[in-house]
Amino acid sequence: MPAHKARIGSFDDLRDESRRIVEEALIEAARQPDRLDTTAKRLAADYYASGMNVPAIEKRGLTSLAPILLQIDALQDRARLPALLAQMALYRIPAPFFVSVRPDEKDKRRYILVLDQSGLGLPDRDDYFRDDARTLGLRKAYEAYRVRFAQLSSGDAGAPMIDAVFALEAGLARASMTRVERRDPNVVYNLHTVESLTKLAPGFNWAAYFAAIGVSRAAEINVAAPNFAQQVAHTAADAPLAVWRAYLRQHVLDAAAQALPSGYANAHFDYRSRAIRGIEEQPPRAEQVITRITGNFGSEPLAEGLGQLYVARAFSPQAKARAVAMVEHIKLAMRARIERLDWMSAPTKMRAIDKLDAMALKIGFPDHWKAYDGLTIERDDYAGSWLRANAWEFRQRLADLNRPVDRARWFTSPHLVNAFAGGLNEIVFPAAILQPPFFNAQADDAVNFGGIGAVIGHEITHHFDDRGRQFNEVGNLSEWWSADDAMRYKQRAARVAQQYSGYAPLAEHKINGEQTLGENISDLGGVHIAFDGLQRALAQRPVDRLDGYTPEQRFFLSFATIWRSKYRAEALIDQLRTGNHSPSRYRVLGPLANVPAFARAFNCPADAPMMRSPGEQISIW
């Protein structure tokens, strides 16, 4: 395990390779800038250069954050608090709200502003209330982190203010929904106007807040977490302004820390990476900067510039064509499985097939790249470029409120190693995941269906998991199931949750089967329909044993290969507490325990420890 890693495995190896390709392109661009033939590439290269310019970062200190820090320090009048919180949203700093513009969950023809809970410094809302040794250690590390920030930025490490800010966050945590509660899309859909929100959560000038963001009083807003909005309003009216100043300053510094001088960056690493995930050393500088430009989901403002550099070097039309053909086989397999279901009525089956047929495919990279008009990146100002890029991105999305939904738009970058089930009833496969061991143009169908095919099946099934099943063929949240069919589905889903809740990857640390339910259902359905898709492909191009293995055995060996991994204990505990995915080992053991084709492929005896008995095996799709 490298000292700068929290986990190693197939996904991580491929992410390293994607980063290497992007880094090579950026190094070459520095030698030959004329090869940067698009605005996105030039801006991404400048952004990368600013992140690598450590002397300039150290020299600037906090001056680049003056646009927001000066406003925080000047907060002496409670009436100015709404505008200041709006400014946090405009810079995409989630404190206390996470504010975004997204397609309306119940009307995917329009965009809507979403106001959601955020603003906590500990990994999970329950970490403010648990009293186990792990949590107490996290809280101690979080306190040390905030003390270091206070010392670095103002020399003020006063314990009373540190405690007061923690109390403010604890109040927000208490009002926050749990991760399991948030899995119900109807729970996080609550349309309000400024007037109705003012009645729901008095004590805060919501009109001033949304006016400062640039949203009309007449606009509808999805208040995803109403109790949280009420708590913010209460805290806005009652908490001392000195506590608000300290809270907001802390969260600005936390959000920007990796773009700031080494004192801030090191404090951020010691808490966010070492204490939470067990990482021992900081990654190489180039890896840090590329990861920050990319973001967790490839959706940061300039991620697409890196994606353009990647696609020019590493993606072939042949890979796209073969992947498209695999998608068709797997969709047809899903259709056949729906038609054979013995627990679903005919009318609901018809709606499910309509949804499957309407599912859109995005693969490789977008047909039209993002334009970056008006964005300025300075090669000697990393933190300032980060702040300007965030503000530019938020303004771009805010302008969507007056436009119809663009179904062709990508929300991720092609160089990201991941795949998605998008909210517009679409499946998305960036170019970087269409590489070995997930996809290999030189490999036979069995290997590719067990690799990228299982990922394709997983993303298709996401639109039919416990959450995704509630959206119709155009992606709208609507009840298209009969009551009896929905009840039978929930009974099967409950059995999946129960199975996974029985797994304990570490002593005293079990998988939360409810929290990971959507991913577990998708893993199970995905491997079923990928295997069936392989049978369709083999009917057209039969293949016998290769290297001593049957096609069926090669399929399951490939499936296991993509999930091989090793975790640090701290990172594994963090995933179990905060993640939606089961640890990789159980993404193999959990689904295959319910797959009769696996037992047949390897002639497993009836009492094989890995397998559930035929009467206990769970099948949904």
C-alpha positions as CSV (number, residue, x, y, z in Angstrom):
1,M,0.0,0.0,0.0
2,P,1.7,3.3,-1.1
3,A,1.9,5.8,1.8
4,H,-0.2,8.3,-0.1
5,K,-3.1,5.9,-0.9
6,A,-6.2,5.1,1.2
7,R,-7.0,2.2,-1.2
8,I,-5.5,0.3,-4.1
9,G,-7.3,-1.8,-6.7
10,S,-8.4,-2.0,-10.3
11,F,-10.3,1.3,-10.2
12,D,-7.4,3.0,-8.5
13,D,-4.8,1.7,-11.0
14,L,-6.9,2.9,-13.9
15,R,-7.3,6.3,-12.2
16,D,-3.6,6.6,-11.8
17,E,-3.2,5.8,-15.5
18,S,-5.7,8.4,-16.5
19,R,-3.9,11.0,-14.4
20,R,-0.6,10.0,-15.9
21,I,-1.9,10.5,-19.4
22,V,-3.3,13.9,-18.4
23,E,-0.1,14.9,-16.7
24,E,2.0,14.0,-19.8
25,A,-0.3,16.1,-21.9
26,L,0.1,19.1,-19.5
27,I,3.9,18.7,-19.4
28,E,4.0,18.6,-23.2
29,A,1.7,21.7,-23.4
30,A,4.1,23.6,-21.2
31,R,6.8,22.9,-23.8
32,Q,4.6,23.4,-26.8
33,P,1.7,25.8,-25.8
34,D,0.6,26.1,-29.5
35,R,-0.8,22.5,-29.2
36,L,-3.5,23.8,-26.8
37,D,-6.0,24.3,-29.6
38,T,-9.1,25.0,-27.5
39,T,-10.0,27.5,-24.8
40,A,-10.8,24.7,-22.4
41,K,-7.3,23.1,-22.8
42,R,-5.6,26.5,-22.4
43,L,-7.5,27.4,-19.2
44,A,-7.0,23.9,-17.7
45,A,-3.2,24.1,-18.5
46,D,-3.1,27.6,-16.8
47,Y,-5.0,26.3,-13.8
48,Y,-2.6,23.3,-13.5
49,A,0.4,25.7,-13.8
50,S,-1.0,27.9,-11.0
51,G,-1.4,24.8,-8.8
52,M,2.2,23.7,-9.4
53,N,3.5,27.3,-8.7
54,V,4.2,26.7,-5.0
55,P,6.4,29.8,-4.5
56,A,3.5,32.0,-5.8
57,I,1.0,30.2,-3.5
58,E,3.2,30.8,-0.5
59,K,3.8,34.5,-1.4
60,R,0.1,35.3,-1.8
61,G,-1.0,33.8,1.5
62,L,-4.7,34.6,1.9
63,T,-4.8,37.7,-0.3
64,S,-6.6,35.8,-3.1
65,L,-9.5,35.0,-0.8
66,A,-10.0,38.7,0.1
67,P,-13.3,38.9,-1.9
68,I,-15.0,36.6,0.6
69,L,-12.9,36.9,3.8
70,L,-13.2,40.7,4.0
71,Q,-17.0,40.4,3.8
72,I,-17.0,37.8,6.6
73,D,-14.8,40.0,8.8
74,A,-17.1,43.0,8.1
75,L,-20.2,41.2,9.4
76,Q,-21.3,43.5,12.2
77,D,-25.0,43.8,11.3
78,R,-27.3,40.7,11.4
79,A,-29.3,42.1,8.5
80,R,-26.3,41.6,6.3
81,L,-26.0,37.8,7.1
82,P,-28.4,36.6,4.3
83,A,-26.4,38.4,1.6
84,L,-23.2,37.0,3.1
85,L,-24.5,33.4,3.1
86,A,-25.7,34.0,-0.5
87,Q,-22.1,35.0,-1.3
88,M,-20.9,31.6,0.0
89,A,-23.3,29.9,-2.4
90,L,-22.1,32.0,-5.3
91,Y,-18.6,30.8,-4.6
92,R,-19.8,27.2,-4.3
93,I,-18.7,27.0,-0.7
94,P,-21.3,24.7,1.0
95,A,-21.8,26.5,4.3
96,P,-24.4,26.2,5.6
97,F,-26.3,25.4,2.4
98,F,-25.4,23.4,-0.7
99,V,-27.1,25.4,-3.5
100,S,-27.3,24.1,-7.0
101,V,-29.3,24.4,-10.2
102,R,-30.7,21.0,-11.5
103,P,-33.5,19.7,-13.6
104,D,-36.7,19.6,-11.6
105,E,-37.2,16.1,-10.3
106,K,-40.9,16.1,-11.2
107,D,-40.6,18.0,-14.5
108,K,-37.3,17.4,-16.3
109,R,-38.2,20.0,-18.9
110,R,-37.1,22.8,-16.6
111,Y,-34.2,23.7,-14.3
112,I,-34.9,24.6,-10.7
113,L,-32.8,26.0,-7.8
114,V,-32.1,23.4,-5.0
115,L,-31.4,24.4,-1.4
116,D,-29.9,21.5,0.5
117,Q,-28.3,20.7,3.8
118,S,-24.5,21.0,4.2
119,G,-22.0,23.0,6.3
120,L,-20.7,20.2,8.6
121,G,-17.0,19.7,9.2
122,L,-17.2,16.1,10.4
123,P,-17.7,13.3,7.8
124,D,-21.2,12.4,8.9
125,R,-24.0,14.1,10.9
126,D,-24.0,11.2,13.4
127,D,-20.3,11.9,14.2
128,Y,-21.5,14.9,16.3
129,F,-23.4,12.5,18.6
130,R,-21.7,9.1,18.6
131,D,-19.4,8.3,21.6
132,D,-17.4,5.4,20.3
133,A,-13.6,5.6,20.3
134,R,-13.3,6.2,16.5
135,T,-15.7,9.1,16.6
136,L,-14.1,10.7,19.7
137,G,-10.8,10.5,17.9
138,L,-12.3,12.2,14.8
139,R,-13.7,15.0,16.9
140,K,-10.4,15.6,18.6
141,A,-8.7,15.7,15.2
142,Y,-11.3,18.1,13.9
143,E,-10.8,20.4,16.9
144,A,-7.0,20.4,16.3
145,Y,-7.7,21.2,12.6
146,R,-9.8,24.2,13.5
147,V,-7.3,25.4,16.1
148,R,-4.5,25.3,13.5
149,F,-6.6,27.3,11.1
150,A,-7.4,29.9,13.7
151,Q,-3.7,30.2,14.6
152,L,-2.6,30.5,11.0
153,S,-5.2,33.0,9.9
154,S,-5.6,35.3,12.9
155,G,-3.4,34.0,15.8
156,D,-6.7,33.5,17.7
157,A,-7.0,29.9,19.0
158,G,-9.4,30.7,21.7
159,A,-11.2,27.6,22.9
160,P,-14.5,29.3,23.6
161,M,-15.0,30.3,19.9
162,I,-13.8,26.9,18.7
163,D,-16.5,25.3,21.0
164,A,-19.1,27.8,20.0
165,V,-18.6,27.0,16.3
166,F,-18.8,23.3,17.1
167,A,-22.1,23.9,18.9
168,L,-23.5,25.7,15.9
169,E,-22.5,22.8,13.6
170,A,-24.0,20.3,16.1
171,G,-27.3,22.1,15.8
172,L,-27.1,21.9,12.0
173,A,-26.2,18.2,12.3
174,R,-29.2,17.5,14.6
175,A,-31.5,19.0,12.0
176,S,-29.9,17.2,9.1
177,M,-31.5,14.1,7.6
178,T,-29.6,10.8,7.7
179,R,-28.1,9.2,4.6
180,V,-30.8,6.5,4.7
181,E,-33.6,9.1,5.0
182,R,-32.3,11.0,2.0
183,R,-32.6,7.9,-0.2
184,D,-36.3,8.6,-0.6
185,P,-36.6,11.1,-3.5
186,N,-40.0,12.3,-2.3
187,V,-38.6,13.2,1.1
188,V,-36.0,15.6,-0.5
189,Y,-38.5,17.2,-2.9
190,N,-40.3,20.1,-1.3
191,L,-41.3,23.0,-3.6
192,H,-41.4,26.4,-2.0
193,T,-41.5,30.1,-3.0
194,V,-39.7,32.8,-1.1
195,E,-43.0,33.6,0.7
196,S,-43.8,30.0,1.7
197,L,-40.2,29.4,2.9
198,T,-40.4,32.5,5.0
199,K,-43.5,31.1,6.7
200,L,-41.9,27.7,7.1
201,A,-38.6,29.0,8.5
202,P,-39.1,32.4,10.1
203,G,-36.2,34.4,11.6
204,F,-34.2,34.7,8.4
205,N,-34.6,37.1,5.5
206,W,-35.1,34.6,2.7
207,A,-36.1,37.4,0.2
208,A,-32.7,39.1,0.8
209,Y,-30.9,35.8,0.5
210,F,-32.4,34.7,-2.8
211,A,-32.2,38.3,-4.2
212,A,-28.4,38.3,-3.5
213,I,-28.1,34.9,-5.3
214,G,-30.1,36.3,-8.3
215,V,-33.3,34.4,-8.0
216,S,-36.8,35.9,-8.4
217,R,-39.2,36.1,-5.5
218,A,-41.7,34.3,-7.7
219,A,-39.3,31.4,-8.5
220,E,-40.0,27.9,-7.2
221,I,-37.2,26.4,-5.1
222,N,-36.8,22.8,-4.0
223,V,-36.0,23.0,-0.3
224,A,-34.5,19.5,0.0
225,A,-34.2,19.6,3.8
226,P,-36.9,21.7,5.4
227,N,-35.9,21.0,9.0
228,F,-32.4,22.1,8.2
229,A,-33.6,25.3,6.6
230,Q,-35.6,26.0,9.8
231,Q,-32.5,25.3,11.9
232,V,-30.4,27.8,9.8
233,A,-33.1,30.4,10.2
234,H,-33.2,29.9,14.0
235,T,-29.4,30.0,14.2
236,A,-29.3,33.1,12.0
237,A,-31.5,34.9,14.4
238,D,-29.9,33.7,17.7
239,A,-26.2,32.8,17.3
240,P,-23.8,35.7,18.0
241,L,-22.3,37.2,14.9
242,A,-18.8,36.5,16.2
243,V,-19.7,32.8,16.0
244,W,-21.0,33.2,12.5
245,R,-17.8,35.0,11.4
246,A,-15.7,32.2,12.9
247,Y,-17.9,29.5,11.3
248,L,-17.9,31.0,7.8
249,R,-14.2,31.8,7.9
250,Q,-13.4,28.2,9.0
251,H,-15.4,26.8,6.1
252,V,-13.9,29.1,3.5
253,L,-10.4,28.1,4.6
254,D,-11.3,24.4,4.6
255,A,-12.8,24.6,1.1
256,A,-9.7,26.5,-0.2
257,A,-7.0,24.9,1.9
258,Q,-5.4,22.8,-0.9
259,A,-4.9,25.9,-2.9
260,L,-3.3,27.8,0.0
261,P,0.2,28.0,1.6
262,S,1.6,24.8,3.0
263,G,0.4,25.5,6.6
264,Y,-3.2,25.3,5.5
265,A,-2.7,22.5,3.0
266,N,-0.8,20.4,5.6
267,A,-3.5,21.0,8.2
268,H,-6.1,19.9,5.7
269,F,-4.2,16.8,4.9
270,D,-3.7,15.9,8.5
271,Y,-7.4,16.0,9.2
272,R,-9.2,15.1,5.9
273,S,-6.7,12.5,4.7
274,R,-4.7,11.2,7.7
275,A,-7.3,11.3,10.5
276,I,-10.3,10.3,8.4
277,R,-8.8,7.9,5.8
278,G,-5.5,6.8,7.3
279,I,-3.3,8.1,4.5
280,E,0.3,8.5,5.7
281,E,1.8,10.9,3.1
282,Q,0.6,13.6,0.7
283,P,0.4,12.5,-2.9
284,P,2.8,13.9,-5.4
285,R,2.0,17.6,-6.2
286,A,0.9,16.9,-9.8
287,E,-1.5,14.3,-8.6
288,Q,-3.0,16.7,-6.0
289,V,-3.5,19.4,-8.5
290,I,-5.1,17.2,-11.2
291,T,-7.4,15.6,-8.6
292,R,-8.5,19.0,-7.4
293,I,-9.2,20.3,-10.9
294,T,-11.2,17.2,-11.6
295,G,-13.2,16.9,-8.5
296,N,-14.8,13.7,-7.1
297,F,-17.2,13.3,-10.0
298,G,-15.4,15.1,-12.8
299,S,-17.8,18.1,-12.5
300,E,-15.5,20.8,-11.3
301,P,-15.5,23.9,-13.6
302,L,-12.3,23.1,-15.6
303,A,-12.4,19.3,-15.5
304,E,-13.6,19.2,-19.1
305,G,-10.4,20.8,-20.2
306,L,-8.4,17.9,-18.8
307,G,-11.0,15.6,-20.5
308,Q,-10.2,17.1,-23.9
309,L,-6.5,16.5,-23.3
310,Y,-7.3,12.8,-22.3
311,V,-9.6,12.0,-25.3
312,A,-7.0,13.3,-27.8
313,R,-4.5,10.7,-26.5
314,A,-6.3,7.7,-25.2
315,F,-9.8,7.1,-26.7
316,S,-10.5,5.1,-29.8
317,P,-13.6,5.1,-32.0
318,Q,-13.3,1.3,-32.0
319,A,-13.7,1.1,-28.2
320,K,-16.8,3.3,-28.4
321,A,-18.4,1.2,-31.2
322,R,-17.8,-2.1,-29.3
323,A,-19.2,-0.7,-26.1
324,V,-22.3,0.6,-27.8
325,A,-22.9,-2.9,-29.2
326,M,-22.5,-4.4,-25.7
327,V,-25.0,-1.9,-24.3
328,E,-27.6,-3.1,-26.8
329,H,-27.0,-6.8,-25.9
330,I,-27.4,-5.9,-22.2
331,K,-30.5,-3.8,-22.6
332,L,-32.1,-6.6,-24.6
333,A,-31.2,-9.0,-21.8
334,M,-32.8,-6.6,-19.3
335,R,-35.9,-6.5,-21.4
336,A,-36.2,-10.3,-21.5
337,R,-35.8,-10.5,-17.7
338,I,-38.5,-7.9,-17.2
339,E,-40.8,-9.9,-19.5
340,R,-40.2,-13.1,-17.5
341,L,-40.7,-11.6,-14.0
342,D,-43.3,-13.6,-12.0
343,W,-43.9,-10.9,-9.4
344,M,-44.7,-7.9,-11.6
345,S,-48.1,-7.3,-13.3
346,A,-48.3,-6.8,-17.1
347,P,-49.2,-3.1,-17.0
348,T,-46.2,-2.3,-14.8
349,K,-44.0,-4.5,-17.0
350,M,-45.0,-2.4,-20.0
351,R,-44.0,0.9,-18.3
352,A,-40.7,-0.7,-17.2
353,I,-40.0,-1.7,-20.8
354,D,-41.0,1.8,-22.0
355,K,-38.5,3.3,-19.6
356,L,-35.7,0.8,-20.7
357,D,-36.4,1.6,-24.4
358,A,-36.2,5.4,-23.7
359,M,-32.9,5.1,-21.8
360,A,-30.3,7.4,-23.4
361,L,-26.6,6.4,-23.8
362,K,-23.7,8.8,-23.4
363,I,-20.4,7.2,-24.0
364,G,-16.8,8.5,-24.4
365,F,-17.2,12.2,-24.5
366,P,-19.8,14.9,-25.3
367,D,-20.7,15.8,-28.9
368,H,-20.3,19.5,-27.9
369,W,-17.7,20.8,-25.5
370,K,-18.4,23.4,-22.9
371,A,-17.6,27.0,-23.8
372,Y,-15.6,29.1,-21.2
373,D,-16.4,32.7,-22.3
374,G,-15.6,35.1,-19.5
375,L,-13.5,32.9,-17.3
376,T,-10.1,34.2,-16.2
377,I,-7.4,31.9,-14.9
378,E,-4.0,33.3,-13.7
379,R,-1.0,31.1,-13.7
380,D,0.4,32.7,-10.5
381,D,-2.9,32.7,-8.5
382,Y,-4.1,29.2,-7.6
383,A,-6.6,30.2,-4.9
384,G,-7.9,33.2,-6.8
385,S,-8.3,31.1,-9.9
386,W,-10.2,28.5,-7.8
387,L,-12.5,31.3,-6.5
388,R,-13.1,32.8,-9.9
389,A,-13.8,29.5,-11.5
390,N,-16.4,28.6,-8.9
391,A,-18.1,32.0,-9.3
392,W,-18.1,31.6,-13.1
393,E,-19.5,28.1,-12.9
394,F,-22.3,29.1,-10.5
395,R,-23.3,32.0,-12.8
396,Q,-23.4,29.6,-15.8
397,R,-25.7,27.3,-13.9
398,L,-27.9,30.1,-12.6
399,A,-28.5,31.2,-16.2
400,D,-30.1,27.7,-16.8
401,L,-33.1,28.8,-14.8
402,N,-34.4,30.6,-17.9
403,R,-33.6,27.8,-20.3
404,P,-35.1,24.4,-21.2
405,V,-33.2,21.4,-20.0
406,D,-30.3,20.4,-22.2
407,R,-30.4,16.6,-22.4
408,A,-27.2,16.4,-24.4
409,R,-25.1,18.1,-21.7
410,W,-22.5,16.1,-19.8
411,F,-22.1,16.6,-16.1
412,T,-18.8,14.8,-15.9
413,S,-15.4,14.7,-17.7
414,P,-14.2,12.0,-20.1
415,H,-11.0,11.4,-18.1
416,L,-12.9,10.3,-15.0
417,V,-12.8,6.6,-14.2
418,N,-16.4,6.1,-13.3
419,A,-19.9,5.5,-14.7
420,F,-23.2,7.1,-13.9
421,A,-27.0,6.6,-14.1
422,G,-28.0,10.2,-14.8
423,G,-31.3,11.8,-13.7
424,L,-32.6,12.2,-17.2
425,N,-33.0,8.4,-17.7
426,E,-29.6,8.1,-19.2
427,I,-26.4,6.0,-18.6
428,V,-23.0,7.7,-18.9
429,F,-19.6,6.0,-19.5
430,P,-16.7,8.4,-19.7
431,A,-13.8,7.4,-22.0
432,A,-11.4,6.7,-19.2
433,I,-13.4,3.6,-17.9
434,L,-13.3,2.0,-21.4
435,Q,-9.8,0.7,-20.7
436,P,-8.4,-2.5,-19.2
437,P,-9.3,-4.3,-17.0
438,F,-12.9,-3.0,-17.6
439,F,-12.7,-3.1,-21.4
440,N,-10.0,-4.4,-23.7
441,A,-10.4,-4.3,-27.5
442,Q,-8.1,-7.3,-27.7
443,A,-10.1,-9.4,-25.2
444,D,-12.9,-11.8,-26.0
445,D,-16.6,-11.1,-25.2
446,A,-16.6,-13.0,-21.9
447,V,-13.9,-10.8,-20.4
448,N,-15.4,-7.6,-21.6
449,F,-19.0,-8.5,-20.5
450,G,-17.7,-9.5,-17.1
451,G,-15.8,-6.2,-16.8
452,I,-17.4,-3.2,-18.5
453,G,-20.5,-5.2,-19.2
454,A,-21.2,-5.6,-15.5
455,V,-20.7,-1.9,-15.1
456,I,-23.1,-1.2,-17.9
457,G,-25.6,-3.6,-16.3
458,H,-25.1,-1.9,-13.0
459,E,-25.9,1.6,-14.4
460,I,-29.0,0.3,-16.3
461,T,-30.2,-1.4,-13.1
462,H,-29.7,1.9,-11.1
463,H,-32.8,3.2,-13.0
464,F,-34.7,0.3,-11.4
465,D,-33.2,0.3,-7.9
466,D,-35.1,1.3,-4.8
467,R,-34.7,4.9,-5.6
468,G,-34.3,4.9,-9.4
469,R,-37.5,2.8,-9.9
470,Q,-39.6,5.8,-8.8
471,F,-38.6,7.9,-11.9
472,N,-40.4,7.3,-15.2
473,E,-39.2,7.1,-18.8
474,V,-38.4,10.8,-19.1
475,G,-36.8,10.9,-15.7
476,N,-39.6,12.5,-13.8
477,L,-40.3,11.4,-10.2
478,S,-43.8,9.9,-10.6
479,E,-45.7,6.8,-9.3
480,W,-45.9,4.5,-12.3
481,W,-46.1,1.3,-10.4
482,S,-49.2,-0.4,-9.2
483,A,-49.5,-0.6,-5.4
484,D,-49.2,-4.4,-5.3
485,D,-46.1,-4.3,-7.6
486,A,-44.4,-1.7,-5.5
487,M,-45.1,-3.7,-2.3
488,R,-43.6,-6.9,-3.9
489,Y,-40.6,-4.9,-5.0
490,K,-40.0,-3.5,-1.5
491,Q,-40.3,-6.9,0.0
492,R,-37.5,-8.2,-2.2
493,A,-35.4,-5.0,-1.6
494,A,-35.7,-5.5,2.1
495,R,-34.2,-9.0,1.7
496,V,-31.2,-7.4,-0.1
497,A,-30.8,-4.9,2.7
498,Q,-30.9,-7.7,5.3
499,Q,-28.3,-9.8,3.4
500,Y,-25.8,-7.0,3.3
501,S,-26.4,-5.8,6.8
502,G,-25.1,-9.2,7.9
503,Y,-21.6,-8.5,6.5
504,A,-19.0,-7.2,8.8
505,P,-15.8,-6.1,6.9
506,L,-14.2,-5.2,10.2
507,A,-15.0,-6.3,13.7
508,E,-17.8,-4.1,15.0
509,H,-18.2,-2.4,11.7
510,K,-21.0,-3.8,9.5
511,I,-22.3,-2.7,6.2
512,N,-25.5,-0.6,6.4
513,G,-27.8,-2.5,4.1
514,E,-30.3,0.4,3.9
515,Q,-27.7,3.0,3.2
516,T,-26.1,0.9,0.4
517,L,-29.3,-0.6,-0.9
518,G,-29.4,1.1,-4.3
519,E,-25.8,0.1,-5.2
520,N,-26.3,-3.5,-3.9
521,I,-29.5,-3.9,-6.0
522,S,-27.7,-2.5,-9.0
523,D,-24.7,-4.8,-8.5
524,L,-27.0,-7.8,-8.3
525,G,-29.1,-6.8,-11.3
526,G,-26.1,-5.7,-13.3
527,V,-24.2,-9.0,-13.1
528,H,-27.4,-10.9,-14.1
529,I,-28.1,-8.9,-17.2
530,A,-24.4,-8.7,-18.2
531,F,-24.2,-12.5,-18.0
532,D,-27.4,-12.8,-20.1
533,G,-26.0,-10.2,-22.5
534,L,-22.9,-12.4,-22.9
535,Q,-25.1,-15.4,-23.8
536,R,-26.7,-13.3,-26.6
537,A,-23.3,-12.3,-27.9
538,L,-22.0,-15.9,-27.7
539,A,-25.0,-17.0,-29.8
540,Q,-23.8,-14.8,-32.6
541,R,-20.0,-15.5,-32.1
542,P,-19.5,-18.8,-30.2
543,V,-16.2,-19.2,-28.3
544,D,-15.0,-22.3,-26.4
545,R,-12.4,-22.5,-23.7
546,L,-9.5,-20.1,-23.6
547,D,-6.6,-20.6,-21.3
548,G,-8.5,-23.6,-19.9
549,Y,-11.6,-21.6,-18.8
550,T,-15.1,-21.6,-20.3
551,P,-16.7,-18.3,-21.4
552,E,-18.8,-18.4,-18.3
553,Q,-15.8,-18.8,-16.0
554,R,-13.9,-16.0,-17.8
555,F,-17.0,-13.8,-17.3
556,F,-17.0,-14.2,-13.5
557,L,-13.2,-14.1,-13.2
558,S,-13.3,-10.7,-15.0
559,F,-16.1,-9.5,-12.8
560,A,-14.0,-10.3,-9.7
561,T,-10.9,-8.7,-11.2
562,I,-12.5,-5.2,-11.6
563,W,-13.4,-5.2,-7.9
564,R,-10.1,-6.4,-6.4
565,S,-8.9,-3.9,-3.8
566,K,-7.2,-3.3,-0.5
567,Y,-8.2,-0.6,2.0
568,R,-6.6,1.1,5.0
569,A,-8.8,0.4,8.0
570,E,-9.6,4.0,8.5
571,A,-10.7,4.5,4.9
572,L,-12.8,1.3,5.1
573,I,-14.6,2.5,8.3
574,D,-15.2,5.9,6.7
575,Q,-16.8,4.2,3.7
576,L,-19.0,2.0,5.9
577,R,-20.2,5.1,7.7
578,T,-20.6,7.6,4.9
579,G,-20.6,5.7,1.6
580,N,-23.4,4.5,-0.6
581,H,-21.3,1.6,-1.9
582,S,-20.4,-1.6,-0.1
583,P,-16.7,-2.4,0.1
584,S,-15.4,-3.9,-3.1
585,R,-15.0,-7.5,-1.7
586,Y,-18.7,-7.5,-1.0
587,R,-19.6,-6.2,-4.4
588,V,-18.4,-9.6,-5.6
589,L,-19.5,-11.9,-2.7
590,G,-22.9,-10.3,-2.2
591,P,-24.3,-10.5,-5.7
592,L,-22.7,-13.8,-6.7
593,A,-24.2,-15.5,-3.7
594,N,-27.5,-15.0,-5.5
595,V,-26.4,-16.0,-9.0
596,P,-27.1,-19.6,-9.9
597,A,-25.0,-19.2,-13.1
598,F,-21.9,-18.6,-11.0
599,A,-22.4,-21.9,-9.1
600,R,-23.0,-23.7,-12.3
601,A,-19.9,-22.2,-13.9
602,F,-17.6,-23.5,-11.2
603,N,-19.6,-26.6,-10.1
604,C,-20.0,-25.2,-6.6
605,P,-21.4,-27.8,-4.2
606,A,-24.8,-27.1,-2.6
607,D,-23.1,-26.3,0.8
608,A,-20.4,-23.9,-0.7
609,P,-19.9,-21.2,2.0
610,M,-20.0,-18.4,-0.6
611,M,-23.4,-19.4,-2.0
612,R,-26.9,-18.9,-0.6
613,S,-29.2,-21.9,-0.9
614,P,-31.6,-21.8,-3.9
615,G,-34.5,-21.1,-1.5
616,E,-32.6,-18.1,0.0
617,Q,-31.3,-16.6,-3.2
618,I,-32.7,-13.1,-4.0
619,S,-33.8,-12.1,-7.4
620,I,-35.4,-8.7,-8.3
621,W,-34.5,-8.0,-11.9
